[in-house]
Amino acid sequence: MTSWDWLKRQLGSALPSMTAAERVQVLTLVDQGAATGDQPLLSVLVAAGDPAMAQAFQQVALHFGLAVPEDTEGLSDVIAADTEHAHRFWRGK
């Protein structure tokens, strides 16, 4: 898991200040390869590490036609399950 603030600290000026919409766009670009296969969306790791990014994850998932709950509790459950899936997927590689 990670957070947008952690990414900013690690990348410094390589990650400029962005609006919420620009962050969604970046996460969508990162997830393009994952969305076509059995891979979990990597943007879930940002949402799991930073609850303020849950809506960004939701928007990315919807962009790829994935069903995600609109309610906070349901979305949190999906984020938790998808985070576990991401960990299992990448451990197996």
All heavy atoms as an XYZ file, in Angstrom:
701
protein
N       0.851     -1.175      0.000
C       0.000      0.000      0.000
C       0.893      1.233      0.000
O       2.011      1.198      0.462
C      -0.897      0.009      1.222
C      -1.913     -1.126      1.231
S      -3.087     -1.022      2.587
C      -2.018     -1.267      3.982
N       0.335      2.295     -0.500
C       1.059      3.550     -0.557
C       0.050      4.689     -0.454
O      -1.145      4.447     -0.332
C       1.906      3.643     -1.848
O       2.745      4.787     -1.760
C       1.035      3.720     -3.084
N       0.530      5.877     -0.477
C      -0.364      7.037     -0.474
C       0.185      8.051     -1.470
O       1.351      7.981     -1.868
C      -0.449      7.664      0.922
O       0.786      8.286      1.259
N      -0.664      8.974     -1.845
C      -0.217      9.999     -2.785
C       0.880     10.842     -2.143
O       1.859     11.205     -2.792
C      -1.395     10.868     -3.229
C      -1.062     11.571     -4.501
C      -0.552     12.831     -4.638
C      -1.157     11.036     -5.822
N      -0.338     13.112     -5.965
C      -0.696     12.027     -6.712
C      -1.579      9.819     -6.340
C      -0.656     11.842     -8.081
C      -1.543      9.635     -7.714
C      -1.075     10.638     -8.561
N       0.759     11.128     -0.840
C       1.789     11.916     -0.144
C       3.128     11.183     -0.142
O       4.179     11.794     -0.329
C       1.352     12.232      1.286
C       0.250     13.269      1.342
O       0.121     14.072      0.387
O      -0.494     13.272      2.331
N       3.093      9.862      0.073
C       4.326      9.082      0.064
C       4.966      9.126     -1.322
O       6.176      9.289     -1.451
C       4.043      7.632      0.475
C       5.279      6.800      0.565
C       6.114      6.674      1.639
C       5.843      5.981     -0.473
N       7.157      5.834      1.329
C       7.009      5.396      0.038
C       5.469      5.706     -1.777
C       7.803      4.540     -0.722
C       6.264      4.849     -2.536
C       7.412      4.279     -1.995
N       4.143      8.959     -2.364
C       4.668      9.044     -3.727
C       5.316     10.398     -3.980
O       6.381     10.489     -4.588
C       3.549      8.803     -4.751
C       2.999      7.386     -4.825
C       1.755      7.353     -5.713
C       4.053      6.419     -5.330
N       4.672     11.451     -3.507
C       5.199     12.807     -3.678
C       6.552     12.956     -2.985
O       7.490     13.515     -3.553
C       4.186     13.826     -3.144
C       4.610     15.258     -3.278
C       4.605     15.699     -4.715
C       4.877     17.187     -4.797
N       5.273     17.579     -6.129
N       6.661     12.416     -1.772
C       7.940     12.499     -1.052
C       9.025     11.696     -1.774
O      10.168     12.130     -1.863
C       7.784     11.994      0.378
C       7.061     12.955      1.303
C       7.191     12.556      2.759
N       6.704     11.218      3.040
C       5.437     10.895      3.306
N       4.516     11.841      3.321
N       5.100      9.658      3.575
N       8.668     10.528     -2.281
C       9.647      9.675     -2.949
C      10.078     10.225     -4.306
O      11.233     10.104     -4.689
C       9.081      8.257     -3.129
C       8.874      7.534     -1.830
C      10.161      7.327     -1.057
O      11.155      6.879     -1.590
N      10.143      7.682      0.215
N       9.148     10.806     -5.038
C       9.433     11.262     -6.393
C       9.814     12.735     -6.480
O      10.334     13.174     -7.495
C       8.238     10.979     -7.301
C       7.888      9.496     -7.449
C       6.595      9.340     -8.240
C       9.019      8.727     -8.090
N       9.511     13.481     -5.423
C       9.857     14.897     -5.409
C       9.251     15.651     -6.582
O       8.077     15.486     -6.902
N      10.073     16.436     -7.242
C       9.576     17.275     -8.335
C       9.166     16.466     -9.569
O       8.520     17.001    -10.464
C      10.618     18.318     -8.725
O      11.785     17.666     -9.206
N       9.506     15.178     -9.616
C       9.085     14.343    -10.737
C       7.574     14.109    -10.721
O       6.992     13.744    -11.734
C       9.811     13.004    -10.716
N       6.954     14.325     -9.566
C       5.497     14.209     -9.437
C       4.957     15.591     -9.076
O       4.926     15.971     -7.915
C       5.119     13.191     -8.361
C       3.636     12.907     -8.203
C       3.080     12.235     -9.456
C       3.397     12.007     -6.998
N       4.553     16.347    -10.074
C       4.096     17.719     -9.807
C       2.764     17.727     -9.061
O       2.076     16.712     -8.980
C       3.926     18.303    -11.210
C       3.681     17.124    -12.085
C       4.438     15.977    -11.475
N       2.431     18.871     -8.532
C       1.123     19.030     -7.901
C       0.054     18.782     -8.947
O       0.183     19.220    -10.094
C       0.964     20.438     -7.342
O       1.871     20.638     -6.294
N      -0.998     18.046     -8.544
C      -2.057     17.691     -9.484
C      -3.409     17.889     -8.838
O      -3.561     17.742     -7.633
C      -1.947     16.219     -9.887
C      -0.729     15.859    -10.649
S      -0.794     14.100    -11.063
C       0.888     13.834    -11.508
N      -4.381     18.163     -9.683
C      -5.763     18.213     -9.223
C      -6.246     16.777     -9.033
O      -5.600     15.820     -9.491
C      -6.665     18.912    -10.254
O      -6.700     18.102    -11.443
C      -6.175     20.315    -10.583
N      -7.390     16.629     -8.417
C      -7.972     15.296     -8.239
C      -8.217     14.626     -9.590
O      -7.944     13.430     -9.763
C      -9.263     15.380     -7.434
N      -8.694     15.384    -10.553
C      -8.950     14.832    -11.889
C      -7.655     14.374    -12.560
O      -7.627     13.333    -13.234
C      -9.662     15.862    -12.760
N      -6.582     15.126    -12.378
C      -5.293     14.742    -12.955
C      -4.749     13.478    -12.284
O      -4.167     12.618    -12.955
C      -4.292     15.886    -12.824
C      -4.630     17.060    -13.720
C      -3.812     18.300    -13.423
O      -3.406     18.516    -12.249
O      -3.600     19.076    -14.369
N      -4.976     13.341    -10.991
C      -4.553     12.118    -10.297
C      -5.300     10.902    -10.846
O      -4.714      9.854    -11.068
C      -4.788     12.238     -8.793
C      -3.868     13.211     -8.116
C      -4.176     13.336     -6.653
N      -3.325     14.318     -6.026
C      -3.296     14.569     -4.752
N      -4.109     13.918     -3.920
N      -2.487     15.479     -4.263
N      -6.593     11.053    -11.081
C      -7.392      9.966    -11.660
C      -6.843      9.616    -13.033
O      -6.710      8.436    -13.380
C      -8.885     10.344    -11.727
C      -9.667      9.338    -12.566
C      -9.471     10.447    -10.326
N      -6.499     10.623    -13.810
C      -5.966     10.382    -15.152
C      -4.649      9.606    -15.079
O      -4.438      8.662    -15.843
C      -5.766     11.712    -15.878
C      -5.362     11.557    -17.320
C      -5.282     12.900    -18.030
O      -5.194     13.953    -17.400
N      -5.319     12.875    -19.337
N      -3.767      9.965    -14.167
C      -2.497      9.253    -14.004
C      -2.748      7.807    -13.585
O      -2.159      6.874    -14.153
C      -1.582      9.970    -12.985
C      -0.416      9.097    -12.567
C      -1.089     11.284    -13.558
N      -3.617      7.606    -12.604
C      -3.914      6.248    -12.146
C      -4.554      5.422    -13.254
O      -4.288      4.216    -13.380
C      -4.805      6.291    -10.908
C      -4.149      6.884     -9.657
C      -5.180      7.029     -8.543
C      -2.969      6.049     -9.204
N      -5.372      6.043    -14.069
C      -5.987      5.341    -15.204
C      -4.920      4.887    -16.192
O      -4.958      3.749    -16.675
C      -7.030      6.240    -15.898
O      -8.037      6.607    -14.947
C      -7.685      5.544    -17.073
N      -3.961      5.736    -16.463
C      -2.874      5.367    -17.373
C      -2.047      4.212    -16.802
O      -1.680      3.286    -17.523
C      -1.975      6.575    -17.649
C      -2.595      7.684    -18.488
C      -1.689      8.914    -18.508
C      -2.867      7.194    -19.899
N      -1.778      4.257    -15.515
C      -1.016      3.188    -14.858
C      -1.763      1.864    -14.953
O      -1.161      0.812    -15.161
C      -0.743      3.551    -13.380
C      -0.226      2.357    -12.603
C       0.235      4.719    -13.298
N      -3.071      1.909    -14.833
C      -3.881      0.689    -14.796
C      -4.305      0.166    -16.165
O      -4.969     -0.863    -16.239
C      -5.128      0.911    -13.933
C      -4.827      0.753    -12.463
O      -3.922     -0.035    -12.121
O      -5.504      1.398    -11.656
N      -3.922      0.795    -17.238
C      -4.369      0.342    -18.560
C      -4.009     -1.113    -18.823
O      -4.833     -1.869    -19.315
C      -3.803      1.231    -19.655
C      -4.590      2.488    -19.825
C      -4.086      3.325    -20.980
O      -2.905      3.331    -21.299
N      -5.000      4.040    -21.599
N      -2.814     -1.529    -18.502
C      -2.416     -2.911    -18.750
C      -3.134     -3.889    -17.845
O      -3.521     -4.976    -18.258
N      -3.341     -3.512    -16.613
C      -3.996     -4.398    -15.640
C      -5.468     -4.593    -15.971
O      -6.017     -5.669    -15.718
C      -3.849     -3.832    -14.229
N      -6.084     -3.596    -16.523
C      -7.533     -3.650    -16.758
C      -7.919     -4.642    -17.849
O      -9.074     -5.042    -17.932
C      -8.053     -2.263    -17.114
N      -6.965     -5.067    -18.652
C      -7.285     -5.963    -19.756
C      -7.075     -7.432    -19.410
O      -7.439     -8.293    -20.190
C      -6.430     -5.618    -20.993
O      -5.047     -5.748    -20.647
C      -6.729     -4.212    -21.478
N      -6.497     -7.720    -18.267
C      -6.217     -9.114    -17.913
C      -6.791     -9.484    -16.572
O      -7.762     -8.894    -16.108
N      -6.164    -10.458    -15.941
C      -6.623    -10.904    -14.627
C      -5.927    -10.173    -13.488
O      -6.096    -10.499    -12.332
C      -6.430    -12.419    -14.479
C      -4.971    -12.832    -14.519
O      -4.128    -12.039    -14.983
O      -4.671    -13.950    -14.075
N      -5.134     -9.165    -13.838
C      -4.428     -8.392    -12.831
C      -5.375     -7.450    -12.096
O      -6.276     -6.887    -12.714
C      -3.340     -7.527    -13.471
C      -2.239     -8.283    -14.153
C      -1.240     -7.319    -14.769
O      -0.972     -6.254    -14.220
N      -0.707     -7.677    -15.914
N      -5.153     -7.248    -10.815
C      -5.927     -6.232    -10.100
C      -5.429     -4.836    -10.491
O      -4.293     -4.678    -10.932
C      -5.619     -6.527     -8.632
C      -4.286     -7.192     -8.660
C      -4.220     -7.966     -9.949
N      -6.286     -3.864    -10.360
C      -5.877     -2.489    -10.629
C      -4.872     -2.050     -9.574
O      -5.102     -2.213     -8.371
C      -7.091     -1.556    -10.607
C      -8.172     -1.825    -11.650
C      -9.326     -0.836    -11.466
C      -7.609     -1.744    -13.056
N      -3.753     -1.494    -10.001
C      -2.737     -1.040     -9.053
C      -3.201      0.195     -8.284
O      -2.717      0.443     -7.177
C      -1.432     -0.751     -9.791
C      -0.738     -1.980    -10.371
C       0.481     -1.566    -11.183
C      -0.344     -2.948     -9.267
N      -4.135      0.929     -8.834
C      -4.634      2.114     -8.137
C      -5.289      1.752     -6.805
O      -5.407      2.599     -5.917
C      -5.609      2.897     -9.017
O      -6.671      2.076     -9.439
N      -5.663      0.497     -6.635
C      -6.246      0.073     -5.369
C      -5.232      0.217     -4.234
O      -5.611      0.472     -3.089
C      -6.808     -1.372     -5.438
C      -5.706     -2.411     -5.405
C      -7.795     -1.604     -4.306
N      -3.943      0.082     -4.541
C      -2.923      0.202     -3.498
C      -2.836      1.627     -2.969
O      -2.557      1.840     -1.787
C      -1.573     -0.278     -4.018
C      -1.544     -1.729     -4.482
C      -0.193     -2.067     -5.079
C      -1.903     -2.674     -3.350
N      -3.095      2.595     -3.835
C      -3.122      3.991     -3.387
C      -4.377      4.241     -2.553
O      -4.320      4.897     -1.520
C      -3.048      4.956     -4.595
C      -3.156      6.404     -4.141
C      -1.761      4.743     -5.372
N      -5.491      3.680     -2.983
C      -6.750      3.851     -2.235
C      -6.673      3.170     -0.871
O      -7.207      3.684      0.107
C      -7.920      3.296     -3.038
N      -6.004      2.024     -0.812
C      -5.886      1.314      0.469
C      -4.990      2.071      1.446
O      -5.226      2.050      2.649
C      -5.331     -0.091      0.235
N      -3.984      2.750      0.923
C      -3.065      3.491      1.775
C      -3.518      4.897      2.096
O      -2.981      5.541      2.985
N      -4.511      5.377      1.382
C      -4.980      6.758      1.544
C      -6.479      6.794      1.279
O      -6.904      6.902      0.124
C      -4.236      7.657      0.550
C      -4.560      9.127      0.692
O      -5.446      9.489      1.501
O      -3.932      9.925     -0.019
N      -7.302      6.683      2.323
C      -8.754      6.647      2.134
C      -9.311      7.815      1.316
O     -10.344      7.674      0.669
C      -9.304      6.662      3.556
C      -8.201      6.102      4.392
C      -6.927      6.558      3.721
N      -8.606      8.925      1.293
C      -9.057     10.059      0.495
C      -8.982      9.749     -1.004
O      -9.614     10.439     -1.811
C      -8.215     11.299      0.814
N      -8.259      8.697     -1.371
C      -8.121      8.320     -2.780
C      -9.126      7.245     -3.192
O      -9.102      6.771     -4.324
C      -6.692      7.839     -3.059
C      -5.638      8.936     -2.940
S      -5.859     10.283     -4.137
C      -5.473      9.427     -5.661
N     -10.033      6.875     -2.312
C     -11.024      5.840     -2.629
C     -11.880      6.252     -3.825
O     -12.163      5.435     -4.704
C     -11.901      5.540     -1.421
N     -12.268      7.502     -3.869
C     -13.090      7.967     -4.988
C     -12.299      7.923     -6.296
O     -12.844      7.602     -7.347
C     -13.618      9.375     -4.734
C     -14.585      9.834     -5.802
C     -15.134     11.221     -5.541
O     -14.498     12.048     -4.911
N     -16.327     11.473     -6.046
N     -10.998      8.207     -6.239
C     -10.171      8.129     -7.437
C     -10.130      6.687     -7.944
O     -10.270      6.436     -9.147
C      -8.757      8.640     -7.156
N      -9.960      5.727     -7.032
C      -9.978      4.315     -7.408
C     -11.321      3.956     -8.045
O     -11.374      3.270     -9.069
C      -9.713      3.419     -6.197
C     -10.016      1.976     -6.461
C      -9.198      1.214     -7.268
C     -11.145      1.389     -5.920
C      -9.485     -0.122     -7.535
C     -11.443      0.056     -6.172
C     -10.612     -0.694     -6.982
N     -12.389      4.440     -7.445
C     -13.730      4.172     -7.965
C     -13.859      4.696     -9.396
O     -14.373      4.012    -10.274
C     -14.766      4.825     -7.055
C     -16.200      4.564     -7.449
C     -17.159      5.287     -6.518
O     -16.959      6.456     -6.205
N     -18.176      4.579     -6.068
N     -13.364      5.895     -9.642
C     -13.443      6.483    -10.982
C     -12.594      5.703    -11.984
O     -13.008      5.497    -13.126
C     -13.019      7.947    -10.941
C     -14.013      8.821    -10.208
C     -13.522     10.241    -10.033
O     -12.412     10.602    -10.427
N     -14.349     11.072     -9.424
N     -11.426      5.236    -11.555
C     -10.578      4.433    -12.441
C     -11.281      3.126    -12.789
O     -11.343      2.727    -13.958
C      -9.201      4.156    -11.789
C      -8.406      3.146    -12.606
C      -8.414      5.453    -11.625
N     -11.829      2.455    -11.782
C     -12.532      1.192    -12.018
C     -13.705      1.394    -12.974
O     -13.902      0.607    -13.906
C     -13.006      0.603    -10.691
N     -14.464      2.445    -12.769
C     -15.606      2.729    -13.645
C     -15.147      3.023    -15.069
O     -15.806      2.637    -16.030
C     -16.430      3.889    -13.088
C     -17.215      3.585    -11.807
C     -17.829      4.859    -11.237
C     -18.276      2.526    -12.052
N     -14.016      3.681    -15.209
C     -13.467      3.969    -16.538
C     -13.257      2.675    -17.330
O     -13.458      2.641    -18.539
C     -12.141      4.725    -16.415
C     -11.430      4.909    -17.712
N     -11.742      5.932    -18.579
C     -10.455      4.189    -18.314
C     -10.974      5.832    -19.658
N     -10.179      4.782    -19.517
N     -12.849      1.624    -16.636
C     -12.593      0.340    -17.294
C     -13.819     -0.574    -17.301
O     -13.732     -1.741    -17.650
C     -11.409     -0.362    -16.638
C     -10.109      0.361    -16.866
C      -9.437      0.955    -15.810
C      -9.570      0.468    -18.138
C      -8.245      1.629    -16.007
C      -8.379      1.151    -18.357
C      -7.714      1.729    -17.283
N     -14.968     -0.021    -16.910
C     -16.208     -0.792    -16.956
C     -16.355     -1.794    -15.835
O     -17.160     -2.724    -15.928
N     -15.594     -1.621    -14.768
C     -15.688     -2.522    -13.622
C     -16.759     -2.018    -12.657
O     -16.878     -0.812    -12.428
C     -14.340     -2.610    -12.902
C     -13.163     -3.075    -13.776
C     -11.855     -2.949    -13.020
C     -13.399     -4.493    -14.244
N     -17.518     -2.927    -12.111
C     -18.575     -2.558    -11.175
C     -17.963     -2.323     -9.791
O     -17.214     -3.154     -9.292
C     -19.620     -3.661    -11.099
N     -18.258     -1.178     -9.220
C     -17.828     -0.863     -7.859
C     -18.993     -0.219     -7.118
O     -19.771      0.528     -7.711
C     -16.605      0.085     -7.828
C     -15.344     -0.627     -8.268
C     -16.825      1.313     -8.664
N     -19.124     -0.523     -5.834
C     -20.219      0.060     -5.063
C     -20.089      1.573     -4.945
O     -18.992      2.116     -4.956
C     -20.086     -0.590     -3.682
C     -19.098     -1.682     -3.822
C     -18.305     -1.423     -5.047
N     -21.217      2.209     -4.830
C     -21.220      3.664     -4.634
C     -21.123      4.036     -3.159
O     -20.613      5.097     -2.827
C     -22.490      4.271     -5.235
C     -22.505      4.210     -6.740
C     -23.730      4.887     -7.330
O     -24.295      5.788     -6.678
O     -24.108      4.513     -8.448
N     -21.613      3.142     -2.274
C     -21.594      3.470     -0.845
C     -20.192      3.258     -0.263
O     -19.412      2.430     -0.739
C     -22.620      2.619     -0.085
C     -22.284      1.145     -0.120
O     -22.434      0.516     -1.199
O     -21.848      0.619      0.908
N     -19.874      4.030      0.745
C     -18.549      4.024      1.354
C     -18.163      2.663      1.910
O     -17.045      2.187      1.689
C     -18.486      5.083      2.475
O     -18.844      6.354      1.917
C     -17.104      5.172      3.074
N     -19.084      2.018      2.606
C     -18.773      0.716      3.212
C     -18.508     -0.338      2.141
O     -17.549     -1.100      2.224
C     -19.917      0.263      4.119
C     -19.596     -0.998      4.889
C     -20.708     -1.380      5.839
O     -21.384     -0.475      6.374
O     -20.891     -2.585      6.057
N     -19.350     -0.388      1.137
C     -19.161     -1.341      0.051
C     -17.868     -1.089     -0.707
O     -17.142     -2.030     -1.059
N     -17.553      0.181     -0.947
C     -16.317      0.533     -1.637
C     -15.116      0.128     -0.798
O     -14.133     -0.412     -1.327
C     -16.289      2.029     -1.954
C     -15.082      2.533     -2.740
C     -14.931      1.799     -4.072
C     -15.198      4.031     -2.963
N     -15.189      0.338      0.498
C     -14.102     -0.075      1.398
C     -13.889     -1.581      1.342
O     -12.742     -2.054      1.352
C     -14.392      0.351      2.834
O     -14.375      1.742      2.944
N     -14.972     -2.341      1.272
C     -14.866     -3.799      1.168
C     -14.181     -4.209     -0.137
O     -13.339     -5.109     -0.154
C     -16.244     -4.451      1.255
C     -16.864     -4.351      2.637
O     -16.146     -4.031      3.614
O     -18.093     -4.580      2.740
N     -14.541     -3.555     -1.238
C     -13.918     -3.856     -2.532
C     -12.431     -3.504     -2.492
O     -11.584     -4.264     -2.977
C     -14.638     -3.104     -3.673
C     -13.827     -3.150     -4.969
C     -16.017     -3.694     -3.890
N     -12.104     -2.366     -1.915
C     -10.702     -1.954     -1.825
C      -9.911     -2.971     -1.013
O      -8.807     -3.367     -1.407
C     -10.580     -0.525     -1.249
C     -11.092      0.483     -2.289
C      -9.145     -0.212     -0.841
C     -11.246      1.897     -1.778
N     -10.456     -3.427      0.101
C      -9.759     -4.425      0.924
C      -9.558     -5.731      0.158
O      -8.463     -6.308      0.155
C     -10.540     -4.678      2.213
N     -10.597     -6.195     -0.516
C     -10.501     -7.455     -1.271
C      -9.534     -7.319     -2.452
O      -8.718     -8.222     -2.693
C     -11.884     -7.876     -1.757
N      -9.613     -6.212     -3.166
C      -8.731     -6.020     -4.313
C      -7.281     -5.817     -3.891
O      -6.353     -6.212     -4.607
C      -9.209     -4.842     -5.163
C     -10.421     -5.174     -6.012
O     -10.967     -6.294     -5.870
O     -10.835     -4.311     -6.808
N      -7.069     -5.210     -2.733
C      -5.710     -5.061     -2.207
C      -5.115     -6.433     -1.920
O      -3.966     -6.718     -2.282
C      -5.709     -4.190     -0.936
O      -6.202     -2.889     -1.275
C      -4.313     -4.056     -0.356
N      -5.899     -7.289     -1.290
C      -5.437     -8.652     -1.015
C      -5.156     -9.388     -2.330
O      -4.157    -10.094     -2.450
C      -6.470     -9.405     -0.188
C      -6.036    -10.803      0.194
C      -4.759    -10.866      1.005
O      -4.506     -9.940      1.808
O      -3.994    -11.832      0.837
N      -6.013     -9.210     -3.318
C      -5.804     -9.825     -4.630
C      -4.498     -9.326     -5.245
O      -3.725    -10.112     -5.815
C      -6.998     -9.524     -5.539
C      -6.893    -10.121     -6.900
N      -7.433     -9.516     -7.998
C      -6.292    -11.241     -7.370
C      -7.175    -10.236     -9.076
N      -6.483    -11.286     -8.714
N      -4.228     -8.036     -5.151
C      -2.994     -7.466     -5.698
C      -1.775     -8.068     -5.019
O      -0.804     -8.444     -5.684
C      -2.995     -5.941     -5.548
N      -1.837     -8.213     -3.706
C      -0.705     -8.791     -2.972
C      -0.477    -10.239     -3.400
O       0.663    -10.649     -3.637
C      -0.951     -8.699     -1.471
C      -0.777     -7.315     -0.944
N       0.070     -6.997      0.085
C      -1.353     -6.139     -1.319
C       0.021     -5.708      0.324
N      -0.841     -5.166     -0.511
N      -1.561    -11.013     -3.499
C      -1.438    -12.423     -3.928
C      -0.922    -12.505     -5.361
O      -0.065    -13.327     -5.672
C      -2.784    -13.138     -3.824
C      -3.149    -13.578     -2.428
C      -4.338    -14.554     -2.418
N      -5.426    -14.217     -3.310
C      -6.459    -13.441     -3.018
N      -6.555    -12.906     -1.804
N      -7.400    -13.183     -3.894
N      -1.442    -11.671     -6.242
C      -1.060    -11.688     -7.648
C       0.437    -11.425     -7.801
O       1.130    -12.148     -8.509
C      -1.864    -10.652     -8.433
C      -1.569    -10.647     -9.900
C      -2.238    -11.513    -10.759
C      -0.608     -9.796    -10.433
C      -1.963    -11.524    -12.120
C      -0.325     -9.799    -11.794
C      -1.001    -10.662    -12.630
N       0.937    -10.378     -7.144
C       2.336     -9.993     -7.333
C       3.297    -10.878     -6.555
O       4.450    -11.003     -6.935
C       2.521     -8.516     -7.026
C       1.860     -7.695     -8.092
C       0.682     -7.015     -7.992
C       2.283     -7.542     -9.446
N       0.357     -6.436     -9.203
C       1.309     -6.750    -10.113
C       3.372     -8.005    -10.171
C       1.419     -6.403    -11.454
C       3.478     -7.657    -11.515
C       2.513     -6.869    -12.126
N       2.859    -11.515     -5.486
C       3.716    -12.480     -4.781
C       3.958    -13.706     -5.649
O       4.993    -14.333     -5.560
C       3.075    -12.922     -3.463
C       3.298    -11.934     -2.364
C       2.800    -12.509     -1.038
N       2.411    -11.423     -0.191
C       1.259    -11.267      0.401
N       0.311    -12.184      0.267
N       1.001    -10.237      1.140
N       2.964    -14.040     -6.473
C       3.055    -15.216     -7.326
C       3.932    -15.012     -8.552
O       4.215    -15.963     -9.272
N       4.318    -13.795     -8.824
C       5.123    -13.500    -10.031
C       6.579    -13.752     -9.798
O       7.148    -13.614     -8.814
C       4.931    -12.038    -10.478
C       3.544    -11.742    -10.959
C       3.381    -12.288    -12.313
C       1.967    -12.052    -12.825
N       1.662    -12.755    -13.989
